[in-house]
């Protein structure tokens, strides 16, 4: 019924399983290789690779990036627009997202009803836990801190937030733009 001492000793001598590789999220996490020149391009700020499921900085670490902190404090629609463009992978532009955020800020005074949706999307893409509390509550209580944290996280993962999605993809691909094209269609029937 109970395991013998031999079984327990055998289990203790086994090697632990190797760590799992980091999840594939679609976000760059470190230096990338330019395939045309075999050069390694480092991102401007070198950091350790973030752990899956954790933010690279705290919610209240706003002053670790003073320029972003100032922009977010005085014009949060710019920071939000940049975040939204990256999180949406270029399907909505920085200007459109920022304008929607600005209109909500101006007319309702509560843009967190829109910005918390993007925190939720980002958190799911990066496989982060819902911490320190629900995304909407984080944005409702401290919208500026949440925007700064999201901005820093994307910057930490290798994005140049001033460039936008398309330029970041081109930079990652070594300046080569990938265009999807349909295969050629032959006319007429052939045997």
One Martini backbone bead per residue (centre of mass of N, CA, C, O) as a GRO file, in nm:
protein
  191
    1UNK     BB    1   0.060   0.061  -0.024
    2UNK     BB    2   0.331   0.166   0.043
    3UNK     BB    3   0.617   0.288  -0.031
    4UNK     BB    4   0.917   0.200  -0.059
    5UNK     BB    5   1.243   0.286  -0.004
    6UNK     BB    6   1.335   0.223  -0.291
    7UNK     BB    7   1.131   0.398  -0.446
    8UNK     BB    8   1.212   0.667  -0.311
    9UNK     BB    9   1.515   0.661  -0.388
   10UNK     BB   10   1.469   0.649  -0.695
   11UNK     BB   11   1.317   0.922  -0.721
   12UNK     BB   12   1.553   1.103  -0.600
   13UNK     BB   13   1.771   1.018  -0.840
   14UNK     BB   14   1.627   1.170  -1.035
   15UNK     BB   15   1.612   1.381  -1.281
   16UNK     BB   16   1.514   1.666  -1.373
   17UNK     BB   17   1.335   1.820  -1.580
   18UNK     BB   18   1.356   2.010  -1.831
   19UNK     BB   19   1.306   2.308  -1.931
   20UNK     BB   20   1.093   2.497  -2.082
   21UNK     BB   21   1.031   2.669  -2.339
   22UNK     BB   22   0.947   2.949  -2.449
   23UNK     BB   23   0.687   3.103  -2.555
   24UNK     BB   24   0.501   3.172  -2.839
   25UNK     BB   25   0.399   3.527  -2.915
   26UNK     BB   26   0.526   3.730  -3.154
   27UNK     BB   27   0.757   3.849  -2.981
   28UNK     BB   28   1.032   4.004  -2.937
   29UNK     BB   29   1.325   3.911  -2.699
   30UNK     BB   30   1.582   3.997  -2.877
   31UNK     BB   31   1.813   3.943  -3.066
   32UNK     BB   32   1.863   3.971  -3.416
   33UNK     BB   33   1.906   3.826  -3.739
   34UNK     BB   34   2.064   3.913  -4.026
   35UNK     BB   35   2.045   3.715  -4.306
   36UNK     BB   36   2.224   3.890  -4.515
   37UNK     BB   37   2.485   3.954  -4.289
   38UNK     BB   38   2.524   3.796  -4.018
   39UNK     BB   39   2.401   3.986  -3.794
   40UNK     BB   40   2.381   4.124  -3.476
   41UNK     BB   41   2.100   4.288  -3.337
   42UNK     BB   42   2.064   4.513  -3.097
   43UNK     BB   43   1.900   4.651  -2.865
   44UNK     BB   44   1.926   4.940  -2.691
   45UNK     BB   45   1.812   4.758  -2.453
   46UNK     BB   46   1.946   4.548  -2.216
   47UNK     BB   47   1.798   4.238  -2.115
   48UNK     BB   48   1.645   4.010  -1.972
   49UNK     BB   49   1.465   3.751  -2.015
   50UNK     BB   50   1.152   3.712  -1.975
   51UNK     BB   51   0.919   3.574  -1.787
   52UNK     BB   52   0.672   3.382  -1.798
   53UNK     BB   53   0.399   3.557  -1.648
   54UNK     BB   54   0.575   3.836  -1.634
   55UNK     BB   55   0.660   4.136  -1.559
   56UNK     BB   56   0.943   4.344  -1.602
   57UNK     BB   57   0.765   4.551  -1.439
   58UNK     BB   58   0.614   4.757  -1.240
   59UNK     BB   59   0.341   4.956  -1.196
   60UNK     BB   60   0.533   5.183  -1.021
   61UNK     BB   61   0.785   5.222  -1.256
   62UNK     BB   62   0.765   5.502  -1.416
   63UNK     BB   63   1.066   5.635  -1.352
   64UNK     BB   64   1.238   5.442  -1.548
   65UNK     BB   65   1.072   5.626  -1.782
   66UNK     BB   66   1.053   5.950  -1.814
   67UNK     BB   67   0.947   6.024  -2.097
   68UNK     BB   68   0.696   5.839  -2.080
   69UNK     BB   69   0.579   5.959  -1.823
   70UNK     BB   70   0.529   6.243  -1.938
   71UNK     BB   71   0.351   6.171  -2.179
   72UNK     BB   72   0.136   6.018  -2.012
   73UNK     BB   73   0.057   6.256  -1.828
   74UNK     BB   74  -0.010   6.478  -2.070
   75UNK     BB   75  -0.053   6.239  -2.323
   76UNK     BB   76  -0.198   5.933  -2.327
   77UNK     BB   77  -0.279   5.890  -2.630
   78UNK     BB   78   0.004   5.825  -2.733
   79UNK     BB   79   0.070   5.576  -2.570
   80UNK     BB   80  -0.181   5.416  -2.645
   81UNK     BB   81  -0.143   5.412  -2.955
   82UNK     BB   82   0.125   5.255  -2.951
   83UNK     BB   83   0.022   5.004  -2.809
   84UNK     BB   84  -0.218   4.929  -2.997
   85UNK     BB   85  -0.056   4.881  -3.257
   86UNK     BB   86   0.110   4.642  -3.146
   87UNK     BB   87  -0.118   4.459  -3.033
   88UNK     BB   88  -0.271   4.470  -3.330
   89UNK     BB   89  -0.054   4.441  -3.556
   90UNK     BB   90  -0.151   4.708  -3.741
   91UNK     BB   91  -0.475   4.731  -3.775
   92UNK     BB   92  -0.427   4.981  -3.594
   93UNK     BB   93  -0.357   5.294  -3.548
   94UNK     BB   94  -0.226   5.526  -3.350
   95UNK     BB   95  -0.422   5.759  -3.421
   96UNK     BB   96  -0.693   5.615  -3.379
   97UNK     BB   97  -0.654   5.513  -3.090
   98UNK     BB   98  -0.580   5.789  -2.967
   99UNK     BB   99  -0.846   5.932  -3.046
  100UNK     BB  100  -1.038   5.754  -2.891
  101UNK     BB  101  -0.911   5.804  -2.618
  102UNK     BB  102  -0.945   6.116  -2.621
  103UNK     BB  103  -1.253   6.121  -2.645
  104UNK     BB  104  -1.308   5.963  -2.385
  105UNK     BB  105  -1.161   6.162  -2.201
  106UNK     BB  106  -1.324   6.419  -2.272
  107UNK     BB  107  -1.635   6.301  -2.238
  108UNK     BB  108  -1.593   6.088  -1.975
  109UNK     BB  109  -1.311   6.049  -1.807
  110UNK     BB  110  -1.303   5.714  -1.905
  111UNK     BB  111  -1.067   5.538  -2.083
  112UNK     BB  112  -1.055   5.253  -1.938
  113UNK     BB  113  -1.276   5.109  -2.116
  114UNK     BB  114  -1.049   5.077  -2.347
  115UNK     BB  115  -0.758   5.012  -2.224
  116UNK     BB  116  -0.826   4.735  -2.085
  117UNK     BB  117  -0.850   4.570  -2.346
  118UNK     BB  118  -0.543   4.590  -2.420
  119UNK     BB  119  -0.430   4.460  -2.170
  120UNK     BB  120  -0.570   4.191  -2.216
  121UNK     BB  121  -0.444   4.124  -2.489
  122UNK     BB  122  -0.148   4.139  -2.400
  123UNK     BB  123  -0.163   3.932  -2.173
  124UNK     BB  124  -0.246   3.695  -2.361
  125UNK     BB  125  -0.004   3.706  -2.559
  126UNK     BB  126   0.210   3.680  -2.299
  127UNK     BB  127   0.098   3.499  -2.065
  128UNK     BB  128  -0.035   3.653  -1.830
  129UNK     BB  129  -0.135   3.734  -1.538
  130UNK     BB  130  -0.401   3.866  -1.337
  131UNK     BB  131  -0.208   4.134  -1.241
  132UNK     BB  132  -0.291   4.234  -0.934
  133UNK     BB  133  -0.553   4.263  -1.110
  134UNK     BB  134  -0.784   4.348  -1.288
  135UNK     BB  135  -0.759   4.528  -1.573
  136UNK     BB  136  -0.984   4.739  -1.519
  137UNK     BB  137  -0.888   4.814  -1.233
  138UNK     BB  138  -0.611   4.914  -1.306
  139UNK     BB  139  -0.711   5.141  -1.502
  140UNK     BB  140  -0.902   5.286  -1.306
  141UNK     BB  141  -0.688   5.350  -1.074
  142UNK     BB  142  -0.407   5.343  -1.289
  143UNK     BB  143  -0.369   5.432  -1.599
  144UNK     BB  144  -0.082   5.552  -1.628
  145UNK     BB  145   0.071   5.311  -1.505
  146UNK     BB  146  -0.032   5.098  -1.706
  147UNK     BB  147   0.076   5.230  -1.963
  148UNK     BB  148   0.373   5.233  -1.879
  149UNK     BB  149   0.402   4.927  -1.842
  150UNK     BB  150   0.328   4.842  -2.131
  151UNK     BB  151   0.544   5.006  -2.274
  152UNK     BB  152   0.790   4.877  -2.131
  153UNK     BB  153   0.735   4.586  -2.221
  154UNK     BB  154   0.762   4.630  -2.527
  155UNK     BB  155   1.044   4.752  -2.511
  156UNK     BB  156   1.174   4.503  -2.370
  157UNK     BB  157   1.086   4.317  -2.636
  158UNK     BB  158   1.209   4.523  -2.887
  159UNK     BB  159   1.044   4.773  -2.924
  160UNK     BB  160   0.992   5.061  -3.119
  161UNK     BB  161   0.748   5.280  -3.029
  162UNK     BB  162   0.795   5.511  -3.260
  163UNK     BB  163   0.745   5.321  -3.530
  164UNK     BB  164   0.573   5.076  -3.521
  165UNK     BB  165   0.484   4.784  -3.660
  166UNK     BB  166   0.603   4.775  -3.951
  167UNK     BB  167   0.891   4.874  -3.879
  168UNK     BB  168   0.952   4.644  -3.678
  169UNK     BB  169   0.928   4.415  -3.884
  170UNK     BB  170   1.145   4.515  -4.078
  171UNK     BB  171   1.374   4.517  -3.871
  172UNK     BB  172   1.355   4.212  -3.804
  173UNK     BB  173   1.391   4.140  -4.131
  174UNK     BB  174   1.620   4.340  -4.243
  175UNK     BB  175   1.431   4.530  -4.448
  176UNK     BB  176   1.228   4.312  -4.537
  177UNK     BB  177   0.944   4.293  -4.725
  178UNK     BB  178   0.651   4.113  -4.680
  179UNK     BB  179   0.458   3.979  -4.955
  180UNK     BB  180   0.155   3.862  -5.024
  181UNK     BB  181   0.087   3.623  -5.284
  182UNK     BB  182  -0.067   3.491  -5.532
  183UNK     BB  183  -0.084   3.245  -5.724
  184UNK     BB  184  -0.064   3.156  -6.031
  185UNK     BB  185  -0.292   3.154  -6.310
  186UNK     BB  186  -0.401   2.938  -6.541
  187UNK     BB  187  -0.516   2.923  -6.856
  188UNK     BB  188  -0.714   2.690  -6.902
  189UNK     BB  189  -0.713   2.362  -7.011
  190UNK     BB  190  -0.521   2.075  -6.894
  191UNK     BB  191  -0.344   1.742  -6.937
   0.00000   0.00000   0.00000
